[in-house]
Amino acid sequence: MNSGYHALAGVQAILRERQLDALIVSQPENRRYLSGYTAPDHGIQESSGFLLIPQDGEPWLLTDSRFTLQAEAEAIGYHLHVYRRGLLEALEHLLPQLDVQSIGFEADYFLFSTHARLLGLAEKLGFRLEAISNLVEDLRVVKTTDELELIRQSTQLNERVFTHVYSQISLGQTERELARLIENTMLDFGADRPSFDTIAAFGENAAKPHAVPSERRLKAGETVLVDMGLVLNGYCSDMSRTFVLGEPDAIFLERLRLVRAAQQAAISTIRAGVTGAAVDQVARDVLREGGYGEAFGHGLGHGVGLAVHEAPRLSPHAHTPLAAGMVVTVEPGLYLADWGGIRLENMVIVTEEGSELLNQDTTFLDL
C-alpha cells in the first residue's frame, strides 16, 4: 500500500521553492513512502534502488535487474530505469535528458564515497549539487488515516505476541531464548519481521536500556524487561514491559508504580500544540519527585511509522509543537546498576484534544 504517494506533489512543490530541478531519494522508508516500492536495503552500502524526483513531470525509480519485476509491480506511476553499473551510470544517462541543472540528495542517508563520485559527475555535466535533510521525513511525520490504521494493527499484533509469549516465560530460560521465542512468534502470527532486535534482560542486565540478550538464565524474583516491536504491512510497533514472575517485592512495585505514574502523566499532557520537551519534562518531574530523577537518562519517546525510530521526538531538546496525526512512544524508565531497571512503553496518536492510546495493557500487572 502506498500511503504516501499523495506526498509526491508536496516534494515537487518544495523543490520549486528551493529552486532545485530534482531530488535523489535514497532512504528506504522515504523511497517506499513516495513510490510504494517495498524492497529493503541490505545496509547503506547495498541499495535496492533510488528515486529521481524531478521538479515537474513523472518521477523515476532507478534500480538493478534483481528488482525489475518488483519495481514494475509496485512503483505505479514511476518510470523504471534498470542500471547495470549503479546510480552514477543512471544519472549520467538521465540528467541531460531531463535538463537537470541542480539536484538535491538526502544528506542523512548517502555514502561519502558516493557523494564524492557524484561531485565528479556534477563537474562533468555542469549541474549544482545540494545536500538536503528531512525533506521527505517532514512530510511523513503526520500520518494519513490509512497509515494510522496500519499502525493500530501492528500494535495490536505486537500485544497479541506478548500475551502469547508471557505465558511461556519460565525460570531457567535464557535471555536469548526469550528473545528468540518472541521473534519466532511474531513471524508465526503474521508479522513481516521484528522492527528491531528484541531486548530481553533479566535482573541487573535490565539496567542497560539497550541490553543485548545473553545466556543469562532467569532466576526467581528477578526483574524481566522486554522491549519488542514488529513490522506489519510495512508499519512498525514498539512497546516495553517490565515484570517479575511470581510475587514481586515491595521495592519493585514501588518503582514500577512510579514509572507507570510518570508514563500516565506524560500521556495526559500530550495534545496538538504541546512540545515534545514539555511532555518529556512532565515524566521527568514525576521521577525526580519520587527520588529517581538521575536514574532516567534517555528521552521519553520517539515517532513510529515506516521506521521504528523517526520524528517527532519527546526529549528535552524537542521544541517543535506536536501535531494531530503524529504517533509517538511514551517510555519512561529508571535504571540502577546494582539492581536492574524498569521501562514501560506505550504508543499514542496525537489528537487535537489529547491522544489516543494504542496499547490495551491487557496483560499488565495489576498495580
Phi, psi and omega in degrees: 000131182258079185292340185255009184299329178300339183283349181303317178297325177294319176299315182294325177296320179294322177299320178294319178299321183270003179057047174247135181283335184198165177226134171266122179255119182243339183290126189303316181293322176296319179299314179294318183301318185276332189241338187083001180281119193260357183300130179276163170271146173262058185096159184295341180274352181226085183279147173265007175150169180226149170262141172242106184258110177281161179300325177222156177091182185281143181278171182237145167249123181252122181206183179250178191295341178297335189244011186303309183296318179295317180297318179298323183283327190258323187272067182293133180089001180251135166291144179250129173240117179263116182261157177258330187236024170098184187302314186297321177299316181296316181295321179298329179282318190271322188300318177297323179297323182271001180055049180275121178253343179212139185216138176260155174225156183280103187296335184273356177214068183204125181294143176300321181294322177293320177299319180298317179291324179294325175299320178296320178293322178299319178294321181292316185266346177081037175247160179269138181246134183224131177283134182235139176234135169064021179295307180283323180302322179294332176282328182285341194294326175263121186275149173283169177301319179296319180295319180299322179293321178295323178290322175301314181296321178296318180294318179298319178293320178302318179290323176299319179298313181298316180301318180293317184286326184306321182287350182254001178284134184215158176299141182092345177292142178271161177302317180296320179298318180293315179300318180293322178298317180298312184290323176295322179293322176306311182293320179298327183273000173107006178291152173296315183181168169296148178275350173194170178293122184298139176257126170228115186228132182249146173056226183293342176297336179290353174285350178263110184305325177245053180299144175260123182305137184236189177274009178298135182262144182287129179251160180300136176082358182277151173290142172240120176247123179240128174237118190216151177201156180222166175248129177228121183053036176090346186251143192265158167226163186201127175207155177232142176225143178228132186201173175232133173291133182086211185270116177287151179277174186295323181295315179299314182296320178299315181288321178297316179297325179294315179296320178297319178296320178297319180295314182294322178296318180294315181299322180292343180272337186291131171191164178301136179099341178274141180279156175299326179295322181293319178294316178302319183295324179299312179295319181297323180295319180297316180292322179293316179295334177275359177094012184233027181301321181284348183270002179241101188257335185267170177293162186285331184184180185207163176288157178221139177192239173296330173251150182281339174233109179209179178291151004271176177246149168249101183200168178299344184257006185263094186256005177275132180298143174290155179231152177301136181098351173284151176238129182225153168272154172232108191222069174291158179201169170220143188223121183234118190302325184268005183228311184141208182205166177224130171221134175239129185224122173236164178247143179224153170261129177286133176237173179296323185266342184176245180203159174250118179283124182273332181273144182262341178057033184292339181252012185284151178301143173284104183276000000 
